[in-house]
């Protein structure tokens, strides 16, 4: 315990003449959580300076070595006669023999620290708990606030956060326009970090130190390493700024962060980066699936690929699902020009552009991945890097709405005869039906194709009972979503269009109305032995 006036001072003594306010006649002192800003004492707020100078008790955290960054920032505003409570962590990065492990040791420490501060507050003394950055932003003060704020008058004095200080020192916007900022602790599992970084518009990863190697790997896996900046001790003595990829992991302290600044506010704008890439001939194509509807169906990996692209290429309806980003070019086209669209995307990539080809659902299921892979297998484009990212399929989305009709073996068949003759479709329907497979029927009808559903129903009734359940799912996830369960014999072709997917049950598929009135469908995973 460190003090100018010993903290063993009689806990029943009257509050000092400089107290910044007690409980207005309640006889108890006031608790302050004081944000100190990112490190430079000149970035403290006027209110923080006022509270610190007037408080009877100033509390701050430190490791067992005794040095407190918080006290160092506030030192010029401490005065003689103040009681100082040094709250020394029992453990930081080392191991502990506490029976409750690390968490148990810390919980016990916070309870004891809160009790020490409560004794001062009960005696009518004002207590200022110092916190680097902002008190309620990953701040140590939070643990005192949760234990004491409900019992004593409390004021939280906000401070400039460390990430705001880092952005200022980088000279780069953290977030702008319709971007969203993701703040992550480096202590998250590497897989989770990679997923969240891939999906983020902009991001800050705090608490580096020992976590730095995992954070760096997560940035690389998410495709964001080239964008990442490293900021150490922002605004403080010993400040260091670098490209994160070039930082030696052994040199990284706890007070460092990784920053993915705004793409729109980058020092090198998107168009200029694309021109540089074109000069170097380093483009690529990534084929993504948006799922059956809007943003809720996107995977983190797909979000990241869409945000990183210079150009978006796709059927206009699917492009409309993707947020507009400054500097990003969009090339919409009709849904019947897949081969031309694939070649266009590959040609852009040959010129150094980073291209995302946008499909609905999963790009590899009756969608653009085949067209791109086929075109990329031809001599002009064999050296263009391509990737295919999975998406939620229409069949999976429709099945989830009603239960588990795809719980056993099933086949996916497109009823469109635009790319294959109807005779082939009919043969495959008969084969799947005779094998007693559940059927997911894509592209069942359109304005120019009105008879295929009726013909498919006729073929299936040769092998299935008229009572076979059929899921009629239209616009799943969209504003016009309609999902119904009908008998195969009652399937009405006029109610089916290109935005509809049909799931036709097997002989084992079951339906039941549950207690809440909802009808569910499932196909057992076990199949009866003959």
Secondary structure, DSSP 8 states (H G I E B T S, - for coil): ---SB-TTS-TTS---TT---BSTTSS-B-EEEEE-BSS-GGGS-HHHHHHHHH-SEEEEEE-TT---HHHHHHGGG--TT-EEEEEE-S-SSS----TTHHHHHHHHHHHHHHHHHHHHHHTT--EEEEESB-TTSS-THHHHHHHHTTTS-EEEE----HHHHHHHHHTS-S--TT--EEEEETTS-HHHHHHHHHH-SEEEEE--GGGHHHHHHHHHHTT-GGG-EEEESTTSTT-EEEEGGG--GGG--SSEEEEE--STT-SS-HHHHHHHHHHHT--EEEEEE-BSSSGGG--HHHHHHHHH-SEEEEEHHHHTTS---TT-EEEEE-TT-HHHHHHHHHHHHHTT-EEEEEESB-TTSSSHHHHHHHHHTSGGGTTSEEEE-----HHHHHHHHHEETTSS-EEEEE---SSS-HHHHHHHHHHHHHTT-EEEEES---SS--SHHHHHHHHHTTTS-TT-EEEEEESTTSTT-EEEEEEGGG--GGG--TTEEEEE--TTEEEEE-TTS-EEEEE-SS----
